[in-house]
Amino acid sequence: MGLKLAVKAHRDGDLRRAEIDYRRAFDQEQDSPVFYQNYGALLRSLERIDEAIHLYEQGLQKYPGNLNISTNYANAIRALKPS
C-alpha cells in the first residue's frame, strides 16, 4: 500500500509525505520499476541528485533495460554533469 500512497502524495505535490511513503514501500518490498522511477524523480526534485542516481542504478540492476528508469537515470546524470 505504501507505493500507491507515495505516488498519490507525489502527484498531489506533498513531497515530504511522498518520501515517507516511498521509504515505507521499500521497507515493504514494493520495489517495482515504478518505485525506482518515481522515487528517483522525487529525489531529483529535492535536488538530491546523487541519491537519485544511486537509486536509479539500483533499479537498473533489478530491472535492466527498463526504459523509464533508464531515461530518468540519463536525465539525472545530465543534470549532475551538464555538457
Biopython code that builds the backbone (N, CA, C, O; Angstrom):
import numpy as np
from Bio.PDB.StructureBuilder import StructureBuilder

atoms = [
    (1, "MET", "N", (0.824, -1.203, 0.000)),
    (1, "MET", "CA", (0.000, 0.000, 0.000)),
    (1, "MET", "C", (0.862, 1.258, 0.000)),
    (1, "MET", "O", (0.416, 2.312, -0.452)),
    (2, "GLY", "N", (2.087, 1.157, 0.500)),
    (2, "GLY", "CA", (2.957, 2.319, 0.570)),
    (2, "GLY", "C", (3.224, 2.959, -0.773)),
    (2, "GLY", "O", (3.261, 4.185, -0.879)),
    (3, "LEU", "N", (3.415, 2.138, -1.815)),
    (3, "LEU", "CA", (3.739, 2.692, -3.128)),
    (3, "LEU", "C", (2.580, 3.491, -3.702)),
    (3, "LEU", "O", (2.791, 4.569, -4.257)),
    (4, "LYS", "N", (1.364, 2.983, -3.578)),
    (4, "LYS", "CA", (0.199, 3.727, -4.067)),
    (4, "LYS", "C", (0.069, 5.068, -3.353)),
    (4, "LYS", "O", (-0.199, 6.091, -3.982)),
    (5, "LEU", "N", (0.259, 5.057, -2.045)),
    (5, "LEU", "CA", (0.179, 6.303, -1.276)),
    (5, "LEU", "C", (1.290, 7.258, -1.667)),
    (5, "LEU", "O", (1.071, 8.466, -1.753)),
    (6, "ALA", "N", (2.485, 6.726, -1.906)),
    (6, "ALA", "CA", (3.614, 7.564, -2.303)),
    (6, "ALA", "C", (3.347, 8.246, -3.633)),
    (6, "ALA", "O", (3.568, 9.447, -3.785)),
    (7, "VAL", "N", (2.874, 7.474, -4.588)),
    (7, "VAL", "CA", (2.601, 8.033, -5.919)),
    (7, "VAL", "C", (1.518, 9.098, -5.834)),
    (7, "VAL", "O", (1.618, 10.138, -6.485)),
    (8, "LYS", "N", (0.487, 8.848, -5.038)),
    (8, "LYS", "CA", (-0.584, 9.834, -4.885)),
    (8, "LYS", "C", (-0.072, 11.107, -4.229)),
    (8, "LYS", "O", (-0.365, 12.207, -4.700)),
    (9, "ALA", "N", (0.689, 10.973, -3.148)),
    (9, "ALA", "CA", (1.234, 12.153, -2.465)),
    (9, "ALA", "C", (2.170, 12.916, -3.399)),
    (9, "ALA", "O", (2.160, 14.147, -3.421)),
    (10, "HIS", "N", (2.967, 12.198, -4.158)),
    (10, "HIS", "CA", (3.892, 12.823, -5.104)),
    (10, "HIS", "C", (3.112, 13.600, -6.163)),
    (10, "HIS", "O", (3.438, 14.747, -6.470)),
    (11, "ARG", "N", (2.091, 12.969, -6.709)),
    (11, "ARG", "CA", (1.242, 13.623, -7.723)),
    (11, "ARG", "C", (0.552, 14.861, -7.148)),
    (11, "ARG", "O", (0.376, 15.859, -7.847)),
    (12, "ASP", "N", (0.161, 14.791, -5.866)),
    (12, "ASP", "CA", (-0.517, 15.908, -5.207)),
    (12, "ASP", "C", (0.446, 17.003, -4.755)),
    (12, "ASP", "O", (0.013, 18.050, -4.273)),
    (13, "GLY", "N", (1.750, 16.767, -4.909)),
    (13, "GLY", "CA", (2.742, 17.770, -4.534)),
    (13, "GLY", "C", (3.160, 17.735, -3.083)),
    (13, "GLY", "O", (3.869, 18.633, -2.629)),
    (14, "ASP", "N", (2.744, 16.723, -2.343)),
    (14, "ASP", "CA", (3.138, 16.585, -0.936)),
    (14, "ASP", "C", (4.417, 15.755, -0.886)),
    (14, "ASP", "O", (4.391, 14.558, -0.598)),
    (15, "LEU", "N", (5.539, 16.419, -1.174)),
    (15, "LEU", "CA", (6.801, 15.719, -1.348)),
    (15, "LEU", "C", (7.307, 15.076, -0.063)),
    (15, "LEU", "O", (7.901, 13.999, -0.099)),
    (16, "ARG", "N", (7.078, 15.720, 1.053)),
    (16, "ARG", "CA", (7.506, 15.147, 2.335)),
    (16, "ARG", "C", (6.775, 13.826, 2.597)),
    (16, "ARG", "O", (7.391, 12.820, 2.948)),
    (17, "ARG", "N", (5.462, 13.850, 2.421)),
    (17, "ARG", "CA", (4.660, 12.633, 2.628)),
    (17, "ARG", "C", (5.054, 11.564, 1.614)),
    (17, "ARG", "O", (5.144, 10.383, 1.949)),
    (18, "ALA", "N", (5.287, 11.983, 0.376)),
    (18, "ALA", "CA", (5.668, 11.036, -0.671)),
    (18, "ALA", "C", (6.973, 10.328, -0.307)),
    (18, "ALA", "O", (7.085, 9.115, -0.479)),
    (19, "GLU", "N", (7.943, 11.065, 0.186)),
    (19, "GLU", "CA", (9.219, 10.448, 0.541)),
    (19, "GLU", "C", (9.040, 9.427, 1.664)),
    (19, "GLU", "O", (9.619, 8.342, 1.620)),
    (20, "ILE", "N", (8.255, 9.771, 2.648)),
    (20, "ILE", "CA", (7.976, 8.831, 3.740)),
    (20, "ILE", "C", (7.333, 7.566, 3.193)),
    (20, "ILE", "O", (7.703, 6.456, 3.575)),
    (21, "ASP", "N", (6.371, 7.738, 2.300)),
    (21, "ASP", "CA", (5.661, 6.582, 1.750)),
    (21, "ASP", "C", (6.522, 5.770, 0.792)),
    (21, "ASP", "O", (6.379, 4.549, 0.725)),
    (22, "TYR", "N", (7.427, 6.432, 0.038)),
    (22, "TYR", "CA", (8.348, 5.670, -0.807)),
    (22, "TYR", "C", (9.263, 4.809, 0.065)),
    (22, "TYR", "O", (9.517, 3.648, -0.255)),
    (23, "ARG", "N", (9.746, 5.366, 1.145)),
    (23, "ARG", "CA", (10.603, 4.581, 2.053)),
    (23, "ARG", "C", (9.820, 3.406, 2.649)),
    (23, "ARG", "O", (10.344, 2.300, 2.780)),
    (24, "ARG", "N", (8.577, 3.661, 3.001)),
    (24, "ARG", "CA", (7.721, 2.588, 3.534)),
    (24, "ARG", "C", (7.520, 1.504, 2.468)),
    (24, "ARG", "O", (7.574, 0.312, 2.773)),
    (25, "ALA", "N", (7.294, 1.916, 1.241)),
    (25, "ALA", "CA", (7.121, 0.947, 0.155)),
    (25, "ALA", "C", (8.365, 0.089, 0.004)),
    (25, "ALA", "O", (8.264, -1.121, -0.202)),
    (26, "PHE", "N", (9.524, 0.699, 0.103)),
    (26, "PHE", "CA", (10.769, -0.061, 0.010)),
    (26, "PHE", "C", (10.878, -1.056, 1.157)),
    (26, "PHE", "O", (11.247, -2.211, 0.947)),
    (27, "ASP", "N", (10.559, -0.611, 2.370)),
    (27, "ASP", "CA", (10.598, -1.498, 3.535)),
    (27, "ASP", "C", (9.624, -2.660, 3.384)),
    (27, "ASP", "O", (9.864, -3.752, 3.898)),
    (28, "GLN", "N", (8.519, -2.417, 2.672)),
    (28, "GLN", "CA", (7.508, -3.452, 2.442)),
    (28, "GLN", "C", (7.820, -4.265, 1.184)),
    (28, "GLN", "O", (7.005, -5.072, 0.737)),
    (29, "GLU", "N", (9.010, -4.040, 0.620)),
    (29, "GLU", "CA", (9.476, -4.751, -0.573)),
    (29, "GLU", "C", (8.539, -4.571, -1.768)),
    (29, "GLU", "O", (8.263, -5.514, -2.509)),
    (30, "GLN", "N", (8.059, -3.337, -1.937)),
    (30, "GLN", "CA", (7.225, -2.979, -3.090)),
    (30, "GLN", "C", (8.079, -2.280, -4.144)),
    (30, "GLN", "O", (7.665, -1.282, -4.735)),
    (31, "ASP", "N", (9.254, -2.810, -4.367)),
    (31, "ASP", "CA", (10.202, -2.138, -5.244)),
    (31, "ASP", "C", (10.038, -2.544, -6.708)),
    (31, "ASP", "O", (10.865, -3.264, -7.266)),
    (32, "SER", "N", (8.967, -2.073, -7.305)),
    (32, "SER", "CA", (8.702, -2.265, -8.728)),
    (32, "SER", "C", (9.469, -1.199, -9.523)),
    (32, "SER", "O", (10.041, -0.285, -8.928)),
    (33, "PRO", "N", (9.488, -1.304, -10.856)),
    (33, "PRO", "CA", (10.110, -0.242, -11.644)),
    (33, "PRO", "C", (9.519, 1.140, -11.337)),
    (33, "PRO", "O", (10.237, 2.140, -11.362)),
    (34, "VAL", "N", (8.229, 1.196, -11.052)),
    (34, "VAL", "CA", (7.577, 2.470, -10.726)),
    (34, "VAL", "C", (8.211, 3.089, -9.481)),
    (34, "VAL", "O", (8.390, 4.305, -9.408)),
    (35, "PHE", "N", (8.546, 2.259, -8.518)),
    (35, "PHE", "CA", (9.188, 2.755, -7.297)),
    (35, "PHE", "C", (10.480, 3.492, -7.647)),
    (35, "PHE", "O", (10.678, 4.634, -7.231)),
    (36, "TYR", "N", (11.356, 2.841, -8.410)),
    (36, "TYR", "CA", (12.654, 3.447, -8.729)),
    (36, "TYR", "C", (12.494, 4.684, -9.605)),
    (36, "TYR", "O", (13.177, 5.688, -9.406)),
    (37, "GLN", "N", (11.604, 4.607, -10.557)),
    (37, "GLN", "CA", (11.382, 5.741, -11.449)),
    (37, "GLN", "C", (10.868, 6.953, -10.679)),
    (37, "GLN", "O", (11.405, 8.052, -10.815)),
    (38, "ASN", "N", (9.842, 6.755, -9.880)),
    (38, "ASN", "CA", (9.193, 7.878, -9.213)),
    (38, "ASN", "C", (9.969, 8.385, -8.000)),
    (38, "ASN", "O", (10.078, 9.593, -7.794)),
    (39, "TYR", "N", (10.508, 7.469, -7.199)),
    (39, "TYR", "CA", (11.264, 7.921, -6.030)),
    (39, "TYR", "C", (12.520, 8.660, -6.484)),
    (39, "TYR", "O", (12.910, 9.660, -5.881)),
    (40, "GLY", "N", (13.146, 8.171, -7.536)),
    (40, "GLY", "CA", (14.296, 8.888, -8.087)),
    (40, "GLY", "C", (13.909, 10.282, -8.566)),
    (40, "GLY", "O", (14.641, 11.247, -8.346)),
    (41, "ALA", "N", (12.761, 10.383, -9.219)),
    (41, "ALA", "CA", (12.285, 11.698, -9.684)),
    (41, "ALA", "C", (12.031, 12.625, -8.499)),
    (41, "ALA", "O", (12.330, 13.818, -8.567)),
    (42, "LEU", "N", (11.487, 12.087, -7.428)),
    (42, "LEU", "CA", (11.269, 12.898, -6.227)),
    (42, "LEU", "C", (12.596, 13.404, -5.681)),
    (42, "LEU", "O", (12.723, 14.582, -5.346)),
    (43, "LEU", "N", (13.584, 12.520, -5.588)),
    (43, "LEU", "CA", (14.894, 12.935, -5.078)),
    (43, "LEU", "C", (15.506, 14.009, -5.964)),
    (43, "LEU", "O", (16.122, 14.950, -5.462)),
    (44, "ARG", "N", (15.345, 13.879, -7.270)),
    (44, "ARG", "CA", (15.845, 14.921, -8.177)),
    (44, "ARG", "C", (15.143, 16.248, -7.929)),
    (44, "ARG", "O", (15.783, 17.300, -7.939)),
    (45, "SER", "N", (13.847, 16.208, -7.710)),
    (45, "SER", "CA", (13.112, 17.463, -7.489)),
    (45, "SER", "C", (13.519, 18.109, -6.172)),
    (45, "SER", "O", (13.364, 19.318, -5.995)),
    (46, "LEU", "N", (14.041, 17.301, -5.245)),
    (46, "LEU", "CA", (14.547, 17.825, -3.970)),
    (46, "LEU", "C", (16.030, 18.187, -4.069)),
    (46, "LEU", "O", (16.677, 18.500, -3.070)),
    (47, "GLU", "N", (16.556, 18.135, -5.306)),
    (47, "GLU", "CA", (17.956, 18.448, -5.606)),
    (47, "GLU", "C", (18.929, 17.513, -4.890)),
    (47, "GLU", "O", (20.029, 17.915, -4.511)),
    (48, "ARG", "N", (18.515, 16.282, -4.715)),
    (48, "ARG", "CA", (19.368, 15.236, -4.136)),
    (48, "ARG", "C", (19.740, 14.273, -5.264)),
    (48, "ARG", "O", (19.410, 13.087, -5.253)),
    (49, "ILE", "N", (20.444, 14.853, -6.237)),
    (49, "ILE", "CA", (20.706, 14.153, -7.489)),
    (49, "ILE", "C", (21.602, 12.931, -7.278)),
    (49, "ILE", "O", (21.380, 11.892, -7.900)),
    (50, "ASP", "N", (22.604, 13.039, -6.416)),
    (50, "ASP", "CA", (23.468, 11.884, -6.158)),
    (50, "ASP", "C", (22.658, 10.696, -5.637)),
    (50, "ASP", "O", (22.877, 9.557, -6.048)),
    (51, "GLU", "N", (21.730, 10.973, -4.737)),
    (51, "GLU", "CA", (20.886, 9.905, -4.205)),
    (51, "GLU", "C", (19.996, 9.320, -5.301)),
    (51, "GLU", "O", (19.792, 8.108, -5.374)),
    (52, "ALA", "N", (19.471, 10.206, -6.152)),
    (52, "ALA", "CA", (18.614, 9.743, -7.253)),
    (52, "ALA", "C", (19.398, 8.832, -8.190)),
    (52, "ALA", "O", (18.898, 7.788, -8.609)),
    (53, "ILE", "N", (20.619, 9.224, -8.518)),
    (53, "ILE", "CA", (21.452, 8.411, -9.405)),
    (53, "ILE", "C", (21.696, 7.042, -8.789)),
    (53, "ILE", "O", (21.576, 6.022, -9.468)),
    (54, "HIS", "N", (22.035, 7.016, -7.524)),
    (54, "HIS", "CA", (22.267, 5.744, -6.832)),
    (54, "HIS", "C", (21.006, 4.870, -6.874)),
    (54, "HIS", "O", (21.090, 3.666, -7.117)),
    (55, "LEU", "N", (19.858, 5.471, -6.640)),
    (55, "LEU", "CA", (18.602, 4.729, -6.667)),
    (55, "LEU", "C", (18.309, 4.191, -8.074)),
    (55, "LEU", "O", (17.897, 3.041, -8.227)),
    (56, "TYR", "N", (18.521, 5.020, -9.095)),
    (56, "TYR", "CA", (18.315, 4.565, -10.470)),
    (56, "TYR", "C", (19.250, 3.393, -10.796)),
    (56, "TYR", "O", (18.846, 2.441, -11.463)),
    (57, "GLU", "N", (20.494, 3.467, -10.327)),
    (57, "GLU", "CA", (21.435, 2.372, -10.574)),
    (57, "GLU", "C", (20.944, 1.078, -9.923)),
    (57, "GLU", "O", (21.051, 0.001, -10.509)),
    (58, "GLN", "N", (20.412, 1.191, -8.720)),
    (58, "GLN", "CA", (19.842, 0.005, -8.063)),
    (58, "GLN", "C", (18.670, -0.539, -8.874)),
    (58, "GLN", "O", (18.543, -1.748, -9.070)),
    (59, "GLY", "N", (17.818, 0.368, -9.341)),
    (59, "GLY", "CA", (16.669, -0.043, -10.138)),
    (59, "GLY", "C", (17.076, -0.724, -11.427)),
    (59, "GLY", "O", (16.455, -1.704, -11.839)),
    (60, "LEU", "N", (18.119, -0.210, -12.066)),
    (60, "LEU", "CA", (18.567, -0.820, -13.321)),
    (60, "LEU", "C", (19.232, -2.168, -13.094)),
    (60, "LEU", "O", (19.242, -3.011, -13.990)),
    (61, "GLN", "N", (19.785, -2.380, -11.917)),
    (61, "GLN", "CA", (20.326, -3.713, -11.603)),
    (61, "GLN", "C", (19.190, -4.727, -11.499)),
    (61, "GLN", "O", (19.322, -5.867, -11.945)),
    (62, "LYS", "N", (18.077, -4.303, -10.909)),
    (62, "LYS", "CA", (16.924, -5.206, -10.765)),
    (62, "LYS", "C", (16.100, -5.304, -12.040)),
    (62, "LYS", "O", (15.560, -6.364, -12.358)),
    (63, "TYR", "N", (16.007, -4.196, -12.769)),
    (63, "TYR", "CA", (15.166, -4.129, -13.967)),
    (63, "TYR", "C", (15.993, -3.597, -15.138)),
    (63, "TYR", "O", (15.736, -2.500, -15.636)),
    (64, "PRO", "N", (16.984, -4.372, -15.576)),
    (64, "PRO", "CA", (17.849, -3.878, -16.654)),
    (64, "PRO", "C", (17.044, -3.594, -17.919)),
    (64, "PRO", "O", (16.153, -4.353, -18.299)),
    (65, "GLY", "N", (17.379, -2.502, -18.541)),
    (65, "GLY", "CA", (16.709, -2.156, -19.784)),
    (65, "GLY", "C", (15.364, -1.468, -19.624)),
    (65, "GLY", "O", (14.713, -1.158, -20.622)),
    (66, "ASN", "N", (14.931, -1.222, -18.388)),
    (66, "ASN", "CA", (13.664, -0.520, -18.193)),
    (66, "ASN", "C", (13.811, 0.892, -18.747)),
    (66, "ASN", "O", (14.651, 1.663, -18.283)),
    (67, "LEU", "N", (13.000, 1.223, -19.728)),
    (67, "LEU", "CA", (13.138, 2.497, -20.431)),
    (67, "LEU", "C", (12.897, 3.698, -19.519)),
    (67, "LEU", "O", (13.617, 4.692, -19.614)),
    (68, "ASN", "N", (11.914, 3.627, -18.653)),
    (68, "ASN", "CA", (11.596, 4.775, -17.798)),
    (68, "ASN", "C", (12.703, 5.040, -16.781)),
    (68, "ASN", "O", (13.089, 6.189, -16.565)),
    (69, "ILE", "N", (13.208, 3.986, -16.163)),
    (69, "ILE", "CA", (14.312, 4.176, -15.213)),
    (69, "ILE", "C", (15.542, 4.669, -15.963)),
    (69, "ILE", "O", (16.228, 5.578, -15.495)),
    (70, "SER", "N", (15.827, 4.080, -17.122)),
    (70, "SER", "CA", (16.998, 4.469, -17.920)),
    (70, "SER", "C", (16.938, 5.944, -18.320)),
    (70, "SER", "O", (17.937, 6.659, -18.245)),
    (71, "THR", "N", (15.766, 6.381, -18.742)),
    (71, "THR", "CA", (15.602, 7.779, -19.152)),
    (71, "THR", "C", (15.812, 8.721, -17.973)),
    (71, "THR", "O", (16.508, 9.729, -18.091)),
    (72, "ASN", "N", (15.210, 8.390, -16.843)),
    (72, "ASN", "CA", (15.378, 9.239, -15.664)),
    (72, "ASN", "C", (16.833, 9.244, -15.197)),
    (72, "ASN", "O", (17.352, 10.273, -14.764)),
    (73, "TYR", "N", (17.479, 8.089, -15.289)),
    (73, "TYR", "CA", (18.895, 7.983, -14.916)),
    (73, "TYR", "C", (19.738, 8.894, -15.805)),
    (73, "TYR", "O", (20.581, 9.641, -15.307)),
    (74, "ALA", "N", (19.517, 8.836, -17.110)),
    (74, "ALA", "CA", (20.269, 9.676, -18.042)),
    (74, "ALA", "C", (20.021, 11.156, -17.761)),
    (74, "ALA", "O", (20.956, 11.955, -17.804)),
    (75, "ASN", "N", (18.795, 11.524, -17.480)),
    (75, "ASN", "CA", (18.486, 12.923, -17.169)),
    (75, "ASN", "C", (19.153, 13.360, -15.866)),
    (75, "ASN", "O", (19.582, 14.509, -15.752)),
    (76, "ALA", "N", (19.246, 12.472, -14.891)),
    (76, "ALA", "CA", (19.914, 12.814, -13.633)),
    (76, "ALA", "C", (21.406, 13.012, -13.852)),
    (76, "ALA", "O", (22.001, 13.944, -13.311)),
    (77, "ILE", "N", (22.006, 12.138, -14.641)),
    (77, "ILE", "CA", (23.433, 12.276, -14.965)),
    (77, "ILE", "C", (23.672, 13.606, -15.681)),
    (77, "ILE", "O", (24.626, 14.323, -15.380)),
    (78, "ARG", "N", (22.805, 13.919, -16.617)),
    (78, "ARG", "CA", (22.930, 15.176, -17.356)),
    (78, "ARG", "C", (22.780, 16.382, -16.433)),
    (78, "ARG", "O", (23.478, 17.382, -16.602)),
    (79, "ALA", "N", (21.874, 16.294, -15.457)),
    (79, "ALA", "CA", (21.685, 17.401, -14.515)),
    (79, "ALA", "C", (22.908, 17.567, -13.619)),
    (79, "ALA", "O", (23.271, 18.683, -13.250)),
    (80, "LEU", "N", (23.537, 16.450, -13.276)),
    (80, "LEU", "CA", (24.708, 16.493, -12.398)),
    (80, "LEU", "C", (25.935, 17.001, -13.145)),
    (80, "LEU", "O", (26.745, 17.747, -12.594)),
    (81, "LYS", "N", (26.064, 16.592, -14.394)),
    (81, "LYS", "CA", (27.245, 16.942, -15.203)),
    (81, "LYS", "C", (26.812, 17.447, -16.567)),
    (81, "LYS", "O", (26.990, 16.754, -17.569)),
    (82, "PRO", "N", (26.243, 18.651, -16.621)),
    (82, "PRO", "CA", (25.798, 19.155, -17.938)),
    (82, "PRO", "C", (26.986, 19.327, -18.892)),
    (82, "PRO", "O", (28.089, 19.685, -18.479)),
    (83, "SER", "N", (26.733, 19.067, -20.155)),
    (83, "SER", "CA", (27.824, 19.182, -21.140)),
    (83, "SER", "C", (28.049, 20.607, -21.561)),
    (83, "SER", "O", (28.927, 20.877, -22.381)),
]
sb = StructureBuilder()
sb.init_structure("model")
sb.init_model(0)
sb.init_chain("A")
sb.init_seg("    ")
for serial, (resi, resn, name, xyz) in enumerate(atoms, 1):
    if name == "N":
        sb.init_residue(resn, " ", resi, " ")
    sb.init_atom(name, np.array(xyz, "f"), 0.0, 1.0, " ", f" {name:<3s}", serial, name[0])
structure = sb.get_structure()
